[in-house]
Amino acid sequence: MADVRKGSNFDHRRFVVGLSRGIAGALLFALPMFLTMEMWELGFYIDRSRLFLLLSVNVPLLIVLAHRIGFERTSTWREAFRDAAIAYFLGILSSAAILVAIGVLRFGQAATEVAGTIALQAVPASIGALLARSQLGQRPHDEDEKCSPADTTYVGELFMMAVGALFLSLNVAPTEEMILLSYKMTPWHAIAVVLASIALMHGFVYALSFSGGHGMEKGTPGWHAFVRFTLPGYMVAFLVSVYCLWTFHRFDDVDLVEAAITAVVLGFPSAIGAASARLIL
Amino acid sequence: MNAQSKQRSIDKGDPHWIEWLTGVVSMAFVLALIGWIGWDAIGPRDTAPELSVRILGTSAEGAGYHVRFEIANAAKATAAGVVVRGEIRDGGRTLETIEMTLDYVPMKSTAQGGLIFTSDPEGRSVRVSAVGYSDP
Protein backbone atom coordinates (compact mmCIF):
# COMPACT_ATOMS: atom_id res chain seq x y z
CA MET A 1 0.00 0.00 0.00
CA ALA A 2 2.92 2.27 0.75
CA ASP A 3 4.19 2.43 -2.84
CA VAL A 4 0.90 3.87 -4.09
CA ARG A 5 2.04 7.19 -2.75
CA LYS A 6 5.48 7.15 -4.33
CA GLY A 7 6.51 9.36 -7.25
CA SER A 8 4.13 9.77 -10.16
CA ASN A 9 1.74 7.31 -8.59
CA PHE A 10 0.92 9.81 -5.84
CA ASP A 11 -2.83 9.71 -5.33
CA HIS A 12 -3.85 13.33 -4.82
CA ARG A 13 -7.48 12.57 -4.21
CA ARG A 14 -6.71 10.04 -1.52
CA PHE A 15 -4.34 12.46 0.17
CA VAL A 16 -6.89 15.29 0.19
CA VAL A 17 -9.58 12.95 1.46
CA GLY A 18 -7.21 11.89 4.23
CA LEU A 19 -6.59 15.49 5.28
CA SER A 20 -10.29 16.34 5.17
CA ARG A 21 -11.03 13.32 7.29
CA GLY A 22 -8.51 14.57 9.79
CA ILE A 23 -10.24 17.94 10.03
CA ALA A 24 -13.62 16.22 10.28
CA GLY A 25 -12.27 14.09 13.11
CA ALA A 26 -10.82 17.09 14.90
CA LEU A 27 -14.22 18.78 14.75
CA LEU A 28 -16.17 15.70 15.74
CA PHE A 29 -14.03 14.93 18.76
CA ALA A 30 -13.08 18.41 19.92
CA LEU A 31 -16.20 20.46 19.21
CA PRO A 32 -17.54 20.09 22.78
CA MET A 33 -14.25 21.55 24.01
CA PHE A 34 -14.25 24.39 21.50
CA LEU A 35 -17.66 25.36 22.87
CA THR A 36 -16.68 25.21 26.54
CA MET A 37 -16.18 28.54 28.25
CA GLU A 38 -13.65 27.22 30.76
CA MET A 39 -11.40 26.05 27.94
CA TRP A 40 -11.20 29.56 26.49
CA GLU A 41 -10.44 31.05 29.88
CA LEU A 42 -7.85 28.39 30.62
CA GLY A 43 -6.07 29.38 27.44
CA PHE A 44 -5.55 32.81 29.00
CA TYR A 45 -4.40 31.87 32.47
CA ILE A 46 -3.09 28.29 32.36
CA ASP A 47 0.41 28.06 33.77
CA ARG A 48 2.71 28.07 30.74
CA SER A 49 4.93 25.28 32.03
CA ARG A 50 1.89 23.01 32.49
CA LEU A 51 0.68 23.89 29.01
CA PHE A 52 4.14 23.17 27.65
CA LEU A 53 4.14 19.79 29.39
CA LEU A 54 0.71 18.95 27.96
CA LEU A 55 1.81 19.94 24.45
CA SER A 56 5.01 17.88 24.80
CA VAL A 57 3.22 14.81 26.16
CA ASN A 58 0.90 15.00 23.18
CA VAL A 59 3.78 14.43 20.74
CA PRO A 60 4.81 10.87 21.75
CA LEU A 61 1.14 10.10 22.39
CA LEU A 62 0.23 11.02 18.80
CA ILE A 63 3.20 9.11 17.38
CA VAL A 64 2.37 5.91 19.23
CA LEU A 65 -1.31 6.33 18.39
CA ALA A 66 -0.44 6.90 14.73
CA HIS A 67 1.65 3.77 14.78
CA ARG A 68 -1.37 1.77 15.88
CA ILE A 69 -4.06 3.52 13.84
CA GLY A 70 -3.73 6.76 11.94
CA PHE A 71 -4.43 8.30 8.55
CA GLU A 72 -2.70 5.61 6.66
CA ARG A 73 -1.82 2.15 7.77
CA THR A 74 1.65 2.97 9.01
CA SER A 75 4.26 0.28 9.04
CA THR A 76 7.29 2.28 10.09
CA TRP A 77 7.91 4.75 12.88
CA ARG A 78 8.90 7.32 10.26
CA GLU A 79 5.42 7.18 8.78
CA ALA A 80 3.91 7.31 12.26
CA PHE A 81 5.97 10.41 12.96
CA ARG A 82 4.77 12.02 9.73
CA ASP A 83 1.13 11.21 10.47
CA ALA A 84 1.43 12.53 14.01
CA ALA A 85 2.88 15.79 12.69
CA ILE A 86 0.02 16.13 10.18
CA ALA A 87 -2.55 15.41 12.87
CA TYR A 88 -1.04 17.96 15.24
CA PHE A 89 -1.01 20.54 12.47
CA LEU A 90 -4.63 19.80 11.53
CA GLY A 91 -5.54 20.09 15.20
CA ILE A 92 -3.94 23.53 15.44
CA LEU A 93 -5.49 24.60 12.14
CA SER A 94 -9.00 23.52 13.03
CA SER A 95 -8.89 24.93 16.54
CA ALA A 96 -7.68 28.27 15.22
CA ALA A 97 -10.38 28.28 12.55
CA ILE A 98 -13.21 27.37 14.93
CA LEU A 99 -12.12 29.74 17.69
CA VAL A 100 -12.01 32.62 15.21
CA ALA A 101 -15.32 31.58 13.68
CA ILE A 102 -17.16 31.56 17.02
CA GLY A 103 -15.65 34.90 18.00
CA VAL A 104 -13.58 33.70 20.94
CA LEU A 105 -10.41 34.94 19.28
CA ARG A 106 -10.42 38.45 17.87
CA PHE A 107 -7.87 40.68 16.24
CA GLY A 108 -6.02 42.81 18.72
CA GLN A 109 -5.83 40.18 21.46
CA ALA A 110 -2.49 39.58 23.13
CA ALA A 111 -0.42 37.06 21.18
CA THR A 112 0.17 34.91 24.27
CA GLU A 113 -3.60 34.60 24.89
CA VAL A 114 -4.23 33.59 21.29
CA ALA A 115 -1.37 31.08 21.29
CA GLY A 116 -2.43 29.63 24.64
CA THR A 117 -6.06 29.17 23.65
CA ILE A 118 -5.26 27.59 20.29
CA ALA A 119 -2.53 25.36 21.74
CA LEU A 120 -4.78 24.05 24.50
CA GLN A 121 -7.60 23.17 22.09
CA ALA A 122 -5.17 21.71 19.58
CA VAL A 123 -4.42 18.79 21.91
CA PRO A 124 -7.87 17.16 21.85
CA ALA A 125 -8.33 18.25 18.23
CA SER A 126 -5.13 16.52 17.13
CA ILE A 127 -6.11 13.30 18.88
CA GLY A 128 -9.48 13.57 17.12
CA ALA A 129 -7.75 14.09 13.78
CA LEU A 130 -5.79 10.89 14.29
CA LEU A 131 -8.74 8.85 15.49
CA ALA A 132 -10.73 9.98 12.46
CA ARG A 133 -8.87 7.50 10.32
CA SER A 134 -9.81 4.65 12.58
CA GLN A 135 -13.42 5.62 13.13
CA LEU A 136 -14.52 7.52 10.01
CA GLY A 137 -12.51 5.75 7.35
CA GLN A 138 -13.38 2.46 5.75
CA ARG A 139 -11.20 -0.38 6.85
CA PRO A 140 -9.33 -2.29 4.20
CA HIS A 141 -9.91 -6.02 4.47
CA ASP A 142 -6.28 -6.88 5.00
CA GLU A 143 -6.30 -4.79 8.13
CA ASP A 144 -8.14 -7.45 10.04
CA GLU A 145 -5.29 -9.86 10.00
CA LYS A 146 -2.65 -7.21 10.50
CA CYS A 147 -4.37 -5.42 13.30
CA SER A 148 -6.50 -8.08 14.92
CA PRO A 149 -6.91 -7.20 18.58
CA ALA A 150 -5.48 -10.58 19.49
CA ASP A 151 -1.94 -9.37 18.80
CA THR A 152 -2.39 -6.30 20.96
CA THR A 153 0.21 -6.37 23.69
CA TYR A 154 -0.61 -5.79 27.33
CA VAL A 155 1.17 -2.44 27.39
CA GLY A 156 -0.62 -1.57 24.14
CA GLU A 157 -3.98 -2.30 25.80
CA LEU A 158 -3.11 -0.04 28.74
CA PHE A 159 -1.94 2.67 26.34
CA MET A 160 -5.20 2.60 24.41
CA MET A 161 -7.10 2.78 27.69
CA ALA A 162 -5.05 5.83 28.66
CA VAL A 163 -5.89 7.50 25.33
CA GLY A 164 -9.60 6.79 25.78
CA ALA A 165 -9.47 8.07 29.35
CA LEU A 166 -7.57 11.19 28.32
CA PHE A 167 -10.08 11.85 25.61
CA LEU A 168 -13.16 11.84 27.82
CA SER A 169 -11.25 13.50 30.66
CA LEU A 170 -10.21 16.45 28.53
CA ASN A 171 -13.85 16.95 27.59
CA VAL A 172 -15.07 17.51 31.11
CA ALA A 173 -12.01 18.21 33.27
CA PRO A 174 -11.97 21.97 32.63
CA THR A 175 -15.63 22.46 33.55
CA GLU A 176 -16.59 23.86 36.92
CA GLU A 177 -19.04 21.02 37.44
CA MET A 178 -16.20 18.65 38.31
CA ILE A 179 -15.15 20.59 41.40
CA LEU A 180 -18.72 21.59 42.25
CA LEU A 181 -19.73 17.92 42.26
CA SER A 182 -16.87 17.02 44.54
CA TYR A 183 -18.10 19.65 47.01
CA LYS A 184 -21.65 18.36 46.85
CA MET A 185 -20.64 14.72 47.25
CA THR A 186 -19.90 13.13 50.57
CA PRO A 187 -16.99 10.65 50.77
CA TRP A 188 -19.58 7.86 50.72
CA HIS A 189 -20.78 9.06 47.32
CA ALA A 190 -17.17 9.04 46.14
CA ILE A 191 -16.67 5.43 47.21
CA ALA A 192 -19.87 4.46 45.41
CA VAL A 193 -18.61 6.21 42.26
CA VAL A 194 -15.29 4.32 42.42
CA LEU A 195 -17.09 0.99 42.67
CA ALA A 196 -19.57 1.93 39.94
CA SER A 197 -16.77 3.04 37.60
CA ILE A 198 -14.95 -0.26 38.02
CA ALA A 199 -18.13 -2.30 37.60
CA LEU A 200 -19.08 -0.37 34.45
CA MET A 201 -15.60 -0.76 32.98
CA HIS A 202 -15.69 -4.49 33.50
CA GLY A 203 -19.23 -4.72 32.17
CA PHE A 204 -18.45 -2.69 29.05
CA VAL A 205 -15.54 -4.85 28.00
CA TYR A 206 -16.41 -8.34 29.19
CA ALA A 207 -20.01 -8.78 30.22
CA LEU A 208 -22.26 -6.85 27.87
CA SER A 209 -21.01 -8.52 24.67
CA PHE A 210 -20.69 -5.36 22.61
CA SER A 211 -19.02 -5.89 19.27
CA GLY A 212 -15.32 -5.42 19.84
CA GLY A 213 -15.71 -6.69 23.39
CA HIS A 214 -13.29 -9.10 24.93
CA GLY A 215 -13.67 -12.64 26.17
CA MET A 216 -11.30 -14.85 28.07
CA GLU A 217 -9.91 -18.17 26.91
CA LYS A 218 -12.02 -21.09 28.02
CA GLY A 219 -11.22 -22.37 31.49
CA THR A 220 -9.93 -19.04 32.74
CA PRO A 221 -11.73 -17.82 35.85
CA GLY A 222 -13.61 -14.54 35.39
CA TRP A 223 -11.65 -12.73 38.04
CA HIS A 224 -8.46 -13.06 35.95
CA ALA A 225 -9.66 -10.43 33.51
CA PHE A 226 -10.82 -8.28 36.39
CA VAL A 227 -7.41 -8.24 38.06
CA ARG A 228 -5.32 -8.09 34.88
CA PHE A 229 -7.31 -5.58 32.86
CA THR A 230 -10.14 -3.86 34.68
CA LEU A 231 -8.29 -2.80 37.84
CA PRO A 232 -5.16 -1.59 36.00
CA GLY A 233 -7.53 0.15 33.56
CA TYR A 234 -9.19 1.98 36.41
CA MET A 235 -5.83 2.97 37.86
CA VAL A 236 -4.77 4.33 34.45
CA ALA A 237 -8.07 6.23 34.12
CA PHE A 238 -7.70 7.66 37.62
CA LEU A 239 -4.11 8.78 37.03
CA VAL A 240 -5.11 10.39 33.73
CA SER A 241 -7.84 12.30 35.59
CA VAL A 242 -5.33 13.45 38.17
CA TYR A 243 -3.03 14.66 35.41
CA CYS A 244 -5.85 16.55 33.63
CA LEU A 245 -7.08 18.20 36.84
CA TRP A 246 -3.57 19.22 37.79
CA THR A 247 -2.98 20.67 34.31
CA PHE A 248 -6.19 22.69 34.55
CA HIS A 249 -5.33 24.11 37.98
CA ARG A 250 -8.10 22.26 39.77
CA PHE A 251 -5.74 21.05 42.51
CA ASP A 252 -4.17 24.36 43.45
CA ASP A 253 -4.35 24.98 47.22
CA VAL A 254 -6.89 22.20 47.67
CA ASP A 255 -7.01 19.66 50.50
CA LEU A 256 -5.79 16.19 49.43
CA VAL A 257 -9.01 14.33 50.25
CA GLU A 258 -11.03 16.92 48.36
CA ALA A 259 -8.62 16.58 45.42
CA ALA A 260 -9.00 12.79 45.52
CA ILE A 261 -12.80 13.11 45.42
CA THR A 262 -12.55 15.46 42.42
CA ALA A 263 -10.31 12.90 40.70
CA VAL A 264 -12.86 10.18 41.49
CA VAL A 265 -15.61 12.28 39.89
CA LEU A 266 -13.52 12.77 36.75
CA GLY A 267 -12.39 9.15 36.99
CA PHE A 268 -15.93 8.10 36.16
CA PRO A 269 -15.98 9.50 32.59
CA SER A 270 -12.31 8.54 32.30
CA ALA A 271 -13.10 4.93 33.13
CA ILE A 272 -15.91 4.86 30.57
CA GLY A 273 -13.50 6.36 28.03
CA ALA A 274 -10.86 3.77 28.84
CA ALA A 275 -13.35 0.92 28.52
CA SER A 276 -14.75 2.18 25.22
CA ALA A 277 -11.24 2.59 23.84
CA ARG A 278 -10.81 -1.15 24.29
CA LEU A 279 -14.02 -1.74 22.35
CA ILE A 280 -13.56 0.80 19.57
CA LEU A 281 -9.88 1.27 18.88
CA MET B 1 -17.69 1.24 12.37
CA ASN B 2 -17.91 -1.96 10.54
CA ALA B 3 -19.48 -4.68 12.63
CA GLN B 4 -17.77 -7.49 10.77
CA SER B 5 -14.32 -6.15 11.40
CA LYS B 6 -14.89 -6.08 15.13
CA GLN B 7 -14.93 -9.60 16.42
CA ARG B 8 -14.77 -10.34 20.09
CA SER B 9 -11.15 -10.75 20.92
CA ILE B 10 -9.89 -13.33 23.32
CA ASP B 11 -7.52 -12.35 26.08
CA LYS B 12 -4.80 -14.89 26.62
CA GLY B 13 -5.21 -17.40 29.43
CA ASP B 14 -1.50 -17.64 30.26
CA PRO B 15 -0.49 -14.10 31.09
CA HIS B 16 2.99 -12.77 31.64
CA TRP B 17 3.92 -12.22 35.29
CA ILE B 18 4.04 -8.47 34.66
CA GLU B 19 0.28 -8.50 34.06
CA TRP B 20 -0.31 -10.03 37.47
CA LEU B 21 2.09 -7.57 39.07
CA THR B 22 0.24 -4.64 37.46
CA GLY B 23 -3.05 -6.16 38.55
CA VAL B 24 -1.94 -6.58 42.15
CA VAL B 25 -0.46 -3.06 42.28
CA SER B 26 -3.71 -1.66 40.83
CA MET B 27 -5.79 -3.58 43.34
CA ALA B 28 -3.68 -2.20 46.18
CA PHE B 29 -4.07 1.26 44.68
CA VAL B 30 -7.85 1.04 44.38
CA LEU B 31 -8.21 -0.41 47.88
CA ALA B 32 -5.96 2.33 49.27
CA LEU B 33 -8.05 4.98 47.51
CA ILE B 34 -11.30 3.56 48.86
CA GLY B 35 -9.77 3.10 52.31
CA TRP B 36 -8.45 6.62 52.40
CA ILE B 37 -11.73 8.22 51.34
CA GLY B 38 -13.59 5.84 53.66
CA TRP B 39 -11.37 6.83 56.59
CA ASP B 40 -12.23 10.43 55.83
CA ALA B 41 -15.92 9.55 55.59
CA ILE B 42 -16.11 8.13 59.11
CA GLY B 43 -14.20 11.09 60.54
CA PRO B 44 -16.01 14.13 61.92
CA ARG B 45 -17.44 16.81 59.60
CA ASP B 46 -18.21 20.42 60.33
CA THR B 47 -21.57 21.98 59.60
CA ALA B 48 -20.18 25.43 58.76
CA PRO B 49 -16.97 26.64 57.13
CA GLU B 50 -14.46 28.49 59.26
CA LEU B 51 -13.02 31.34 57.24
CA SER B 52 -10.08 33.54 58.11
CA VAL B 53 -8.48 36.22 55.98
CA ARG B 54 -4.82 37.16 55.89
CA ILE B 55 -3.54 40.16 53.95
CA LEU B 56 -0.59 39.20 51.77
CA GLY B 57 0.54 42.62 50.67
CA THR B 58 -0.31 45.96 49.11
CA SER B 59 0.99 47.34 45.84
CA ALA B 60 0.21 50.31 43.65
CA GLU B 61 -0.54 49.10 40.15
CA GLY B 62 -2.15 50.94 37.27
CA ALA B 63 -5.11 53.00 38.40
CA GLY B 64 -5.46 51.60 41.92
CA TYR B 65 -3.93 50.04 44.99
CA HIS B 66 -4.07 46.26 45.07
CA VAL B 67 -4.56 44.54 48.38
CA ARG B 68 -3.86 40.83 47.92
CA PHE B 69 -5.33 38.47 50.46
CA GLU B 70 -5.53 34.79 51.22
CA ILE B 71 -8.65 33.27 52.69
CA ALA B 72 -8.31 29.97 54.51
CA ASN B 73 -11.07 27.54 55.40
CA ALA B 74 -10.05 25.55 58.47
CA ALA B 75 -13.28 23.55 58.74
CA LYS B 76 -14.34 20.37 56.96
CA ALA B 77 -17.11 22.12 55.06
CA THR B 78 -16.79 23.89 51.73
CA ALA B 79 -17.98 27.46 51.29
CA ALA B 80 -19.28 28.67 47.92
CA GLY B 81 -19.86 32.24 46.76
CA VAL B 82 -17.79 33.69 49.58
CA VAL B 83 -18.34 37.44 49.85
CA VAL B 84 -15.22 39.28 50.92
CA ARG B 85 -15.44 42.87 52.13
CA GLY B 86 -12.46 45.19 52.30
CA GLU B 87 -12.41 48.53 54.08
CA ILE B 88 -9.88 51.32 54.30
CA ARG B 89 -10.28 53.27 57.51
CA ASP B 90 -8.63 56.47 58.54
CA GLY B 91 -9.14 56.93 62.25
CA GLY B 92 -12.82 56.27 62.91
CA ARG B 93 -13.89 57.14 59.37
CA THR B 94 -14.37 54.58 56.59
CA LEU B 95 -12.84 55.93 53.40
CA GLU B 96 -13.69 53.14 51.02
CA THR B 97 -15.54 49.82 51.05
CA ILE B 98 -15.26 47.15 48.37
CA GLU B 99 -17.00 43.79 48.13
CA MET B 100 -16.07 40.87 45.94
CA THR B 101 -17.12 37.25 45.62
CA LEU B 102 -14.85 34.22 45.50
CA ASP B 103 -16.39 31.20 43.77
CA TYR B 104 -15.22 28.57 46.24
CA VAL B 105 -13.15 28.15 49.34
CA PRO B 106 -12.99 24.34 49.66
CA MET B 107 -12.69 22.56 52.99
CA LYS B 108 -9.23 22.62 54.57
CA SER B 109 -8.01 24.74 51.65
CA THR B 110 -7.10 28.27 50.75
CA ALA B 111 -8.03 30.70 47.99
CA GLN B 112 -6.39 33.96 46.98
CA GLY B 113 -7.65 37.18 45.48
CA GLY B 114 -7.17 40.89 45.40
CA LEU B 115 -9.16 44.06 46.08
CA ILE B 116 -8.48 47.24 44.15
CA PHE B 117 -8.89 50.46 46.14
CA THR B 118 -8.71 53.96 44.76
CA SER B 119 -7.48 55.41 48.07
CA ASP B 120 -3.92 54.74 49.16
CA PRO B 121 -3.93 52.27 52.08
CA GLU B 122 -0.46 53.47 53.12
CA GLY B 123 -0.57 54.68 56.72
CA ARG B 124 -4.25 53.76 57.07
CA SER B 125 -5.83 50.62 58.40
CA VAL B 126 -7.03 48.01 55.94
CA ARG B 127 -9.61 45.44 57.01
CA VAL B 128 -10.51 42.48 54.86
CA SER B 129 -13.06 39.95 56.09
CA ALA B 130 -15.44 37.30 54.80
CA VAL B 131 -19.02 38.39 55.35
CA GLY B 132 -21.07 35.61 53.78
CA TYR B 133 -21.14 32.34 51.85
CA SER B 134 -23.54 29.73 50.55
CA ASP B 135 -23.38 25.96 50.80
CA PRO B 136 -22.32 24.41 47.49
Interface residues (C-beta under 8 A of the other chain):
Chain A: Q135 Q138 R139 E143 D144 S148 P149 A150 T152 Y154 L158 E176 I179 L180 Y183 K184 T186 P187 W188 A190 I191 V194 L195 I198 S209 S211 G212 G213 H214 G215 M216 E217 K218 G219 T220 H224 A225 V227 R228 F229 L231 P232 Y234 M235 F238 D253 V254 D255 V257 E258 A260 I261 V264 L279 I280
Chain B: M1 N2 A3 S5 K6 Q7 R8 S9 I10 D11 K12 G13 P15 H16 I18 E19 W20 T22 G23 V24 V25 S26 M27 F29 V30 L33 I34 W36 I37 G38 D40 A41 T78 A80 D103 Y104 P106 M107 K108 S109 T110 A111 Q112 P136
